[in-house]
Amino acid sequence: MTRYAHSVEVWFNDELVGGLYGVALGQVFFGESMFHTKTDASKVAFVSLVEQLKIWHYQLIDCQVHTNHLQSLGAEEIDRCTFVKHLSNIVTSLLMNPLGSTYEFYSTGFNSTSSL
């Protein structure tokens, strides 16, 4: 079964305090939105997502917009030309070797519950 939409929820004392969601295509995760009502809850969600995506051998996370928050978590801003080149390389790699590839961490962000 193919799963495209993924979310991470962060709960504290039975209250949803943060999370994120996005869309996965191939080995690329496209982040859509993050939120928090408790300090650092979205960071917990993001780090949890990154760890899971590493296990799943994802190669790229598209954060869409550069922010100091994402940069503090390890995200790197890349220009559009470089982004398109990375996407092209990932697609080519998947077409040539669909069962395995290497993980490259360019930007930082499954379905899980984390706690603060």
Legacy VTK file of the C-alpha trace (Angstrom):
# vtk DataFile Version 3.0
C-alpha trace
ASCII
DATASET POLYDATA
POINTS 116 float
0.000 0.000 0.000
1.364 3.407 -0.958
1.016 6.183 1.604
1.345 9.767 0.433
0.185 11.936 3.342
2.072 11.732 6.622
1.610 13.479 9.932
3.440 13.608 13.231
1.551 14.507 16.409
3.102 15.583 19.693
1.008 15.021 22.807
1.597 16.288 26.342
-0.747 15.376 29.237
-3.394 14.101 26.786
-3.318 17.376 24.847
-2.177 17.790 21.240
0.573 20.418 21.546
2.352 20.263 18.211
2.864 18.497 14.950
3.426 18.652 11.259
2.193 17.116 8.046
3.327 16.723 4.480
3.264 14.630 1.334
5.745 11.929 0.358
6.512 11.122 -3.263
9.204 8.563 -3.922
12.035 9.275 -1.501
11.204 12.957 -1.091
9.100 14.453 1.704
7.377 17.754 0.948
6.578 19.513 4.232
3.319 21.440 4.254
2.738 22.836 7.733
3.999 22.787 11.329
2.342 24.071 14.503
2.840 24.176 18.245
0.987 25.370 21.313
3.789 24.352 23.678
7.396 25.499 23.296
9.524 23.148 21.159
6.647 20.770 20.343
7.066 21.276 16.594
10.805 20.605 17.000
9.993 17.254 18.617
7.696 16.449 15.693
10.295 17.447 13.127
13.148 15.494 14.714
10.877 12.428 14.989
9.995 12.732 11.320
13.640 13.095 10.258
14.633 9.993 12.216
11.844 7.954 10.589
12.646 9.240 7.101
16.274 8.177 7.580
15.084 4.641 8.389
12.947 4.707 5.234
15.969 5.924 3.210
14.447 9.231 2.161
16.909 11.460 0.338
15.414 14.933 0.520
13.037 16.962 2.643
11.496 20.012 1.017
10.798 22.534 3.777
9.467 25.019 1.174
10.382 28.160 3.113
13.619 28.977 4.899
13.100 29.918 8.549
15.452 30.363 11.482
13.420 27.665 13.245
14.150 25.082 10.538
17.746 26.222 10.229
18.210 25.605 13.974
17.197 21.999 13.262
19.749 21.570 10.482
17.863 22.670 7.373
19.942 24.196 4.618
18.581 26.633 2.061
19.329 25.647 -1.539
18.475 27.530 -4.716
15.821 26.297 -7.133
18.347 25.057 -9.704
20.098 22.901 -7.093
16.744 21.638 -5.799
15.635 20.590 -9.289
19.005 18.882 -9.843
18.594 16.903 -6.599
15.058 15.888 -7.587
16.267 14.792 -11.011
19.073 12.722 -9.473
16.672 11.078 -7.021
14.178 10.204 -9.756
16.951 8.828 -11.975
18.346 6.806 -9.071
14.919 5.336 -8.312
14.345 4.418 -11.943
17.740 2.725 -12.223
17.736 1.073 -8.786
14.209 1.049 -7.314
15.082 -1.208 -4.353
17.940 0.768 -2.857
19.744 4.056 -2.862
21.760 6.283 -0.578
20.418 8.852 1.854
21.575 12.443 1.518
20.471 14.960 4.131
19.942 18.349 2.473
17.105 19.761 4.513
15.545 19.032 7.736
11.267 17.132 8.964
5.393 9.233 9.190
2.938 8.628 11.321
3.922 8.652 15.008
3.198 10.012 18.430
5.964 11.694 20.433
6.061 13.132 23.926
7.856 16.141 25.338
LINES 2 118
109 0 1 2 3 4 5 6 7 8 9 10 11 12 13 14 15 16 17 18 19 20 21 22 23 24 25 26 27 28 29 30 31 32 33 34 35 36 37 38 39 40 41 42 43 44 45 46 47 48 49 50 51 52 53 54 55 56 57 58 59 60 61 62 63 64 65 66 67 68 69 70 71 72 73 74 75 76 77 78 79 80 81 82 83 84 85 86 87 88 89 90 91 92 93 94 95 96 97 98 99 100 101 102 103 104 105 106 107 108
7 109 110 111 112 113 114 115
